[in-house]
Amino acid sequence: MIITTTWLRLELRRRWRSLAVLTLLVAFASATVLASVAGARRGGTAMDRLERETLPATITVLPNQPGFDWNAVRALPQVAALATFAVSGGFWVDGIPVSDNISGFPPGDAEFLHTVERPVVFDGRLPDPGRADEVVVSPMFTRSYHRRVGDRLVLRLMSREQVADPNYDPSAEPPRGPSVPVTIVGVVRSPWFADHVGEKGGLVPSPALFTRYRENMLGEDGYLNALVRLKDGADDIPAFREGLARVSHRNDIDVWNNETKFAEPTRRIAGFEAASLLAFGLAALAAAIVLIGQSVARYTAATVADLQVLRAIGLTPRQAAWVAAAGPFLGALTGATAGAVAAAVASVWMPIGSAALVEPAPGFDLDWLVLAGGWILIPALVLAGAVGAAAVALAAARRDPAGRRSLVALAAARAGLPVPLVVGARFALEPGRGTGAVPVRPALLGAVSGVLGVLAAFTFSAGVQDAAEHPERFGQTYQLAMFFGLNGTDFGPAREVLQTLAREPIVQGVNDSRIAVAESGDTSVTMGTYAPVGRPLPVVLLAGRMPRTAGEVTLAPKSADALGARVGDRIPLRGGGTPMTMTVTGIGFVPVSPHNDYSDGGWITAGGYERLFAGAQAFKFHAAEIALRPGYDVAAARERLQAAVAAVKGAENFAIGEPWPMPQVMIQIRGVEKLPVLLSVFMALLAVGAVGHALATAVRRRRHDVAVLRALGMTRRQARWTVVVQATLLAAFGLSFGVPLGVALGRTLWRVVADTMPLLYLPPLAVPALLLAGPLTVAVANLLAVRPGHLASRLRIGHILRAE
């Protein structure tokens, strides 16, 4: 210990600059790795922690029926708490565009925010249930509109005439009802009131607003739906369904399991983001092991050379190894401490993506498991690497191992190729022998890993970009939609309008979509008709085919999983008409509607629908999906089709609009588009470090071989070309194995993501990366060869040969 301490004091005075650089490298790498791992852990658990800190609703009950008796539902033995919400146009806020839709569903009673969906409060307090002039907002609202607790807003409500008009459009005519001044009293978050990617936040009024202005928000034909918290959670859903059917005399009421409907998709995308961030951290760790490992090895080897004098007077090999490792260990300990502090500071910006929108405790966070573990593990790894490097250096000084020969280098020599080609091949592929031995496998593996990592990252990124730009990957193959009716009543001549649309030459396909909810055991399935008018609407199938008869159904992936159904299985369904057992003919995506997303629900034929739901007019929603022929501008096509519809008698008020909002997962997936690119940068650094270190080390350790060749007639130009050939061969080796393996790995990872999301898998291809991989790899390798090549051409031949 005395020897180590004494030598370390000498090292700090003599080589403090090298130790300072090593410390900074360890600090940077530690901060990157620890921040990434801690951020991944935080993002992956955000939804679970939010649910633990709130009172989330277990289910959402959607009878969509005016005058529904909620008191009878409250009395069911499984119900712990029930809160109603108004299904209405809500309200609008002065200074905020109507299109931002920040009002959501106004609370219908005082249970909201208290016994159901009790939120975490980031600032201020919850609104007083008896005051109509108090509201709370989501965190995204404060950032989007620069409003905070204490600010005043003015809510605009509809007049009774506007409420009663099913065609009222607030973007064309301002609401003419009461103006209500309100004050923001809190910033809150719960699973139901969470922000969503691509939106600008929301505002939740006190229940007193609905109580006081019910006629201006709901009207005579409006209705309330409800959030319900069950006593035993999801285990109570089957018994609750039976009780609901008994007290309502209906078995077609849609009951959402909020865990599978909302929480699970959020966990899935947050898990994807966390896995991407974790992969980023692991790539940074791999790059750090290679780059910092080389610095540690070089520092340790130099220290071992300096210790030869002490070895001569009795310093044992074990003592020499520990003495040589002391400096790197001290630098790693200091760097790891600084890195842990930096990672803790970086927690302010974690988690990333959609997980940040459900994080119950945003801001500074100390993940002691990650930070303390990294603080211990990183110096331990550096210490182990330094001791190992010292042992290798000491062993190399004691023996002269036989070099391994390369068949490529031998073939080049036998073919009589120029000297730079032969020597360069040996430098790249043969480790050499004695004091001039240089490991070549790490450089080769580094080159392959770098190219593989870069191509895999760009291939994966191509899949992310493709999914983020093409709704059809999620089954949304139509560009326009039209709403015809609600709760069994059309607002006009739907059939004539459908036929008019089908005759338009710019239309590729039109589907007459009637939507209602069926039950299969304990699972609700939103069913829509696949009833093309004229040309068929394009659909996206993952397996099987579309239904053709009244006894067939195609299920969306999540519904199929919930029912445990596969193509060819038979499932029981009931929906108010004749209970049926239907054959599953396919698995595919469905249109997004108010009651389902693209991956849950099902398709049935018009005949199957009329049997299952007891009549052609038994629907919750009646709409049309309109697919345009490729190449047509959506805005221009919408204007043309609107004019055609307006010419139909009685259809003047029908409006062609955009489809229901695109799947949230399509928007959320954009949050990780940059991570694969950053991953590719780190993998490229790994390759650059491995190849650059190999070239520099080869010239330094094999300077005797170069000096002998120079003495025998090798020119300075040939010496430079030797290093260029070595670099080019390393690049070629990396490309030969890295390109196909990288593309395969990127596609495999994207297929896993596609199956998890789910989405339609198409093999991604990063064409620019493939075209540039070869030229850039060779160019970078040759740039790395410039400095070592210059040194090889400037060796002092006589001095080296005399010393050797």
C-alpha positions, -999 to 999 in steps of 0.1 A, spaced: 0 0 0 29 24 8 44 17 -26 11 23 -44 5 56 -25 40 68 -31 39 60 -68 5 76 -72 18 109 -57 45 108 -83 20 100 -111 -3 129 -101 26 153 -104 42 138 -136 12 127 -156 -18 147 -143 -29 158 -178 -34 122 -189 -53 114 -157 -74 145 -161 -84 135 -197 -92 99 -185 -113 114 -156 -133 136 -181 -139 106 -204 -152 85 -175 -174 114 -163 -189 119 -197 -195 83 -203 -209 77 -168 -233 106 -171 -246 94 -204 -250 58 -193 -265 65 -159 -289 91 -171 -301 68 -199 -306 38 -176 -323 59 -149 -345 76 -174 -355 42 -189 -365 29 -155 -384 60 -146 -403 61 -180 -411 24 -178 -428 27 -144 -445 61 -149 -480 48 -155 -479 23 -126 -468 50 -102 -495 74 -114 -521 48 -108 -508 41 -73 -510 78 -64 -545 84 -77 -579 66 -76 -582 56 -112 -615 44 -127 -616 7 -134 -641 9 -162 -658 34 -185 -696 27 -190 -711 41 -222 -748 35 -226 -751 68 -246 -787 70 -235 -806 101 -224 -821 98 -189 -801 67 -180 -806 57 -144 -771 59 -129 -784 55 -93 -793 19 -100 -757 13 -113 -743 30 -82 -762 6 -60 -745 -25 -76 -724 -43 -49 -693 -42 -70 -692 -4 -73 -669 15 -50 -674 49 -67 -691 63 -98 -687 97 -115 -707 108 -145 -695 131 -173 -714 150 -199 -711 139 -236 -715 173 -251 -698 200 -271 -686 213 -238 -674 248 -238 -648 271 -254 -623 295 -240 -617 330 -252 -583 333 -269 -580 295 -276 -588 281 -310 -619 259 -312 -599 233 -330 -577 227 -299 -607 210 -282 -595 216 -246 -628 210 -229 -631 172 -230 -660 158 -211 -672 181 -183 -677 164 -149 -713 157 -141 -711 153 -104 -688 159 -73 -674 124 -74 -650 134 -101 -615 144 -89 -624 131 -54 -635 95 -52 -628 87 -89 -597 99 -107 -584 118 -77 -554 135 -94 -519 144 -82 -517 182 -78 -486 198 -91 -495 233 -82 -524 250 -64 -554 228 -53 -585 210 -66 -616 231 -75 -644 236 -50 -672 213 -62 -698 240 -54 -681 268 -73 -687 272 -111 -659 297 -114 -630 274 -106 -611 251 -130 -580 230 -130 -557 224 -160 -532 198 -172 -494 206 -172 -494 207 -211 -521 234 -209 -498 257 -189 -470 252 -214 -492 256 -245 -511 287 -235 -487 302 -210 -513 303 -182 -507 294 -146 -525 291 -113 -543 324 -105 -549 334 -141 -584 342 -152 -602 327 -183 -636 332 -198 -656 301 -208 -681 304 -237 -711 281 -236 -737 273 -263 -772 286 -264 -800 261 -260 -808 264 -298 -772 256 -306 -772 226 -283 -803 213 -300 -789 217 -335 -770 185 -344 -752 203 -372 -740 232 -351 -703 240 -360 -686 262 -334 -658 270 -359 -684 286 -382 -706 303 -356 -694 314 -322 -713 300 -291 -741 324 -281 -747 311 -246 -735 324 -212 -700 337 -207 -685 323 -174 -654 340 -159 -633 313 -142 -600 311 -123 -573 284 -127 -568 270 -92 -546 240 -99 -525 220 -122 -533 183 -120 -528 149 -136 -545 115 -134 -548 85 -158 -581 99 -172 -569 135 -172 -534 128 -186 -520 148 -216 -515 131 -249 -487 135 -275 -497 160 -302 -523 177 -280 -521 210 -262 -535 201 -228 -570 202 -212 -591 221 -188 -614 205 -162 -642 227 -147 -658 222 -113 -689 200 -114 -708 231 -104 -704 244 -140 -724 215 -154 -750 217 -126 -756 254 -132 -755 254 -170 -768 219 -178 -792 231 -205 -763 250 -223 -741 219 -223 -764 189 -227 -798 199 -239 -828 176 -238 -813 149 -259 -779 148 -243 -767 121 -221 -742 112 -193 -717 84 -194 -697 74 -164 -663 63 -149 -666 35 -123 -641 24 -97 -648 -12 -87 -641 -26 -53 -619 -55 -65 -607 -39 -97 -608 -58 -129 -618 -90 -111 -653 -74 -105 -659 -67 -142 -678 -99 -151 -702 -96 -121 -706 -59 -128 -716 -66 -164 -743 -90 -152 -756 -65 -128 -756 -37 -154 -776 -58 -178 -801 -66 -151 -807 -30 -140 -806 -15 -175 -824 -43 -194 -797 -39 -220 -768 -62 -230 -753 -39 -256 -738 -13 -233 -701 -7 -241 -680 -13 -210 -643 -4 -214 -617 -19 -192 -596 12 -186 -566 -9 -179 -565 -25 -213 -581 5 -231 -559 33 -218 -532 22 -194 -519 -8 -213 -513 11 -246 -496 39 -226 -474 13 -209 -466 -3 -243 -454 29 -259 -436 40 -227 -420 6 -226 -409 10 -262 -394 45 -254 -377 31 -223 -362 2 -242 -350 26 -269 -334 48 -242 -319 18 -225 -304 7 -258 -290 41 -262 -273 38 -228 -260 3 -235 -246 16 -268 -229 44 -249 -215 19 -225 -202 -3 -253 -185 27 -269 -171 38 -235 -156 3 -228 -138 3 -261 -127 40 -261 -119 44 -224 -106 8 -223 -79 17 -248 -70 48 -229 -67 28 -197 -46 1 -215 -23 27 -229 -18 45 -196 -13 12 -178 12 -1 -203 33 31 -201 32 28 -163 44 -8 -165 73 3 -187 83 29 -161 81 3 -133 109 -19 -149 135 -2 -126 115 -11 -95 110 -46 -108 148 -50 -109 151 -42 -72 123 -66 -61 88 -53 -70 67 -84 -76 44 -87 -107 13 -85 -85 25 -53 -68 34 -39 -102 -1 -46 -115 -18 -29 -86 6 1 -87 -1 5 -124 -38 4 -119 -39 30 -91 -40 60 -113 -68 48 -136 -88 37 -106 -85 71 -90 -95 89 -122 -125 65 -127 -136 71 -91 -135 108 -96 -151 106 -130 -179 83 -118 -187 107 -90 -190 136 -114 -210 115 -138 -235 104 -111 -240 140 -101 -246 150 -138 -270 121 -143 -290 133 -112 -292 168 -127 -303 153 -161 -332 136 -143 -350 170 -145 -356 162 -183 -366 126 -177 -386 106 -187 -389 112 -224 -418 109 -248 -453 98 -238 -440 86 -204 -434 123 -194 -471 129 -199 -481 104 -172 -452 110 -148 -467 117 -113 -436 134 -100 -418 153 -128 -386 171 -121 -355 162 -100 -353 125 -91 -326 104 -75 -326 68 -87 -303 55 -60 -301 20 -73 -288 32 -107 -266 60 -94 -251 41 -65 -247 10 -86 -230 29 -114 -207 47 -89 -195 14 -76 -195 -6 -109 -177 19 -132 -145 23 -110 -146 -15 -105 -146 -21 -142 -118 4 -148 -98 -12 -120 -103 -47 -134 -94 -35 -169 -63 -17 -156 -51 -48 -136 -57 -70 -166 -39 -46 -190 -10 -45 -166 -9 -83 -163 -8 -86 -201 20 -60 -204 40 -78 -178 35 -111 -195 45 -96 -229 77 -85 -213 85 -120 -202 78 -140 -233 78 -138 -271 47 -156 -285 46 -169 -320 26 -148 -343 -5 -161 -361 -4 -159 -399 -32 -146 -421 -41 -165 -453 -50 -132 -470 -15 -118 -462 2 -150 -474 -18 -150 -506 -9 -113 -512 28 -121 -507 27 -152 -530 9 -133 -557 38 -108 -557 16 -78 -549 33 -45 -541 50 -42 -507 25 -17 -492 -3 -42 -499 14 -71 -483 27 -53 -452 -6 -35 -448 -25 -68 -449 -2 -82 -423 -6 -52 -400 -44 -55 -404 -48 -92 -400 -18 -106 -381 -11 -98 -345 27 -100 -349 50 -113 -322 72 -103 -293 73 -67 -282 57 -57 -315 26 -78 -310 -7 -59 -316 -41 -76 -310 -60 -73 -343 -93 -90 -333 -106 -61 -312 -100 -38 -342 -118 -62 -366 -147 -67 -341 -149 -29 -336 -151 -23 -373 -179 -49 -377 -197 -37 -346 -196 -1 -357 -209 -8 -392 -235 -33 -379 -247 -8 -352 -250 21 -376 -269 1 -403 -291 -15 -377 -299 19 -362 -307 35 -395 -327 5 -407 -348 7 -375 -351 44 -379 -364 39 -414 -392 17 -399 -400 44 -373 -402 71 -399 -423 50 -423 -448 42 -395 -449 78 -384 -458 90 -419 -482 63 -432 -516 59 -414 -522 28 -435 -496 9 -415 -522 12 -387 -551 2 -410 -563 38 -416 -566 35 -454 -592 62 -459 -586 99 -460 -621 114 -455 -652 105 -434 -688 115 -431 -711 112 -400 -747 103 -408 -764 95 -375 -765 86 -339 -784 61 -317 -803 46 -346 -814 78 -362 -799 92 -394 -799 130 -399 -805 127 -437 -806 104 -467 -775 84 -460 -780 58 -487 -784 84 -515 -752 102 -503 -732 70 -502 -742 62 -538 -733 97 -549 -699 94 -533 -693 59 -549 -700 73 -584 -672 100 -581 -642 90 -602 -617 103 -576 -631 79 -549 -613 45 -546 -637 30 -522 -666 39 -498 -677 19 -468 -712 21 -452 -702 18 -416 -727 11 -389 -711 8 -354 -725 -9 -323 -711 -28 -294 -714 -66 -289 -704 -88 -260 -685 -120 -261 -683 -134 -225 -668 -106 -204 -653 -87 -234 -669 -58 -253 -662 -57 -290 -670 -26 -311 -684 -40 -343 -685 -21 -376 -700 -32 -409 -678 -39 -439 -704 -29 -465 -687 -14 -495 -709 8 -517 -695 4 -552 -658 -3 -551 -645 -19 -519 -626 1 -492 -590 -11 -489 -583 -29 -456 -552 -41 -438 -552 -77 -428 -525 -94 -407 -540 -129 -413 -569 -146 -430 -596 -127 -450 -626 -104 -446 -660 -118 -436 -683 -128 -465 -714 -142 -448 -736 -133 -418 -718 -159 -396 -683 -146 -401 -662 -119 -384 -628 -104 -387 -613 -93 -354 -587 -66 -346 -555 -79 -329 -563 -66 -294 -598 -80 -294 -586 -113 -308 -561 -115 -280 -587 -106 -254 -609 -134 -266 -581 -158 -272 -593 -162 -308 -574 -171 -339 -584 -175 -375 -608 -205 -378 -621 -202 -342 -657 -197 -333 -667 -171 -308 -701 -163 -292 -715 -128 -297 -746 -110 -285 -757 -74 -292 -794 -70 -285 -806 -91 -314 -801 -128 -319 -771 -143 -300 -747 -158 -326 -717 -179 -328 -694 -165 -355 -664 -179 -373 -632 -157 -372 -620 -155 -408 -593 -129 -403 -572 -107 -380 -569 -71 -392 -571 -34 -383 -604 -15 -382 -613 22 -385 -609 44 -355 -642 55 -339 -654 72 -307 -654 38 -290 -624 20 -303 -590 25 -318 -574 8 -348 -564 -24 -330 -596 -33 -311 -630 -41 -325 -642 -61 -355 -657 -62 -390 -689 -80 -398 -711 -81 -429 -744 -60 -432 -764 -93 -428 -745 -103 -398 -750 -69 -383 -787 -69 -388 -790 -103 -371 -767 -94 -342 -781 -60 -335 -818 -66 -343 -824 -44 -373 -807 -23 -399 -812 9 -379 -798 -4 -346 -766 15 -344 -747 38 -321 -729 56 -349 -735 56 -386 -707 69 -408 -689 65 -441 -651 59 -447 -640 74 -480 -607 63 -496 -594 85 -524 -575 73 -554 -537 78 -551 -523 111 -561 -554 133 -553 -551 163 -530 -572 156 -499 -583 192 -495 -593 196 -531 -611 162 -531 -630 171 -500 -643 203 -516 -653 185 -547 -671 157 -528 -688 182 -505 -703 199 -535 -716 166 -549 -732 157 -515 -748 192 -512 -767 185 -545 -785 155 -529 -819 166 -516 -820 167 -478 -782 163 -474 -773 200 -474 -762 198 -438 -740 167 -442 -703 176 -439 -674 156 -452 -646 159 -427 -613 144 -416 -613 109 -401 -613 104 -364 -579 114 -349 -551 91 -360 -541 64 -335 -521 78 -306 -494 53 -310 -487 67 -345 -481 101 -329 -462 87 -299 -438 67 -320 -424 100 -334 -409 106 -300 -381 81 -305 -372 90 -341 -340 107 -329 -328 80 -306 -318 55 -334 -297 83 -350 -280 90 -317 -273 53 -313 -257 52 -347 -234 81 -337 -223 62 -306 -217 30 -326 -197 50 -352 -176 64 -324 -170 28 -312 -157 18 -346 -137 50 -351 -120 44 -317 -112 8 -324 -98 14 -359 -80 46 -349 -64 29 -319 -54 -1 -340 -37 20 -366 -18 42 -341 -8 12 -320 4 -8 -350 28 20 -361 41 25 -326 45 -11 -316 58 -22 -350 81 7 -357 111 -18 -357 95 -38 -386 88 -5 -405 124 7 -398 138 -26 -412 117 -23 -443 127 14 -447 164 4 -444 158 -22 -471 144 3 -495 108 11 -486 100 47 -495 82 72 -473 53 70 -497 51 32 -494 52 35 -456 22 58 -458 4 34 -481 10 6 -458 -12 22 -431 -38 32 -457 -40 -5 -468 -43 -16 -432 -72 9 -427 -89 0 -459 -88 -37 -451 -103 -31 -416 -131 -10 -433 -137 -37 -459 -139 -64 -432 -164 -43 -412 -186 -37 -443 -185 -73 -454 -200 -86 -422 -216 -54 -407 -239 -44 -436 -259 -77 -439 -259 -83 -402 -269 -47 -395 -298 -47 -419 -310 -81 -406 -308 -69 -369 -326 -36 -377 -354 -55 -394 -357 -80 -366 -360 -53 -340 -386 -35 -361 -406 -67 -365 -406 -71 -327 -419 -35 -324 -445 -41 -352 -458 -71 -334 -459 -53 -300 -476 -21 -312 -492 -36 -333 -488 -23 -369 -484 -37 -404 -448 -49 -408 -430 -39 -440 -393 -46 -441 -376 -12 -436 -347 -2 -459 -325 27 -452 -314 34 -487 -293 65 -480 -274 47 -453 -268 17 -475 -255 38 -503 -233 59 -481 -221 32 -458 -193 19 -481 -178 53 -492 -181 69 -458 -166 39 -439 -136 37 -463 -132 75 -462 -132 77 -424 -108 48 -421 -84 65 -444 -87 98 -426 -78 79 -394 -47 66 -413 -34 100 -421 -17 107 -388 -2 72 -382 9 71 -419 27 104 -415 45 90 -384 54 58 -402 70 78 -430 90 100 -405 105 73 -384 141 79 -374 154 46 -388 189 47 -374 178 56 -339 152 28 -338 175 1 -352 203 12 -328 179 11 -298 165 -23 -308 
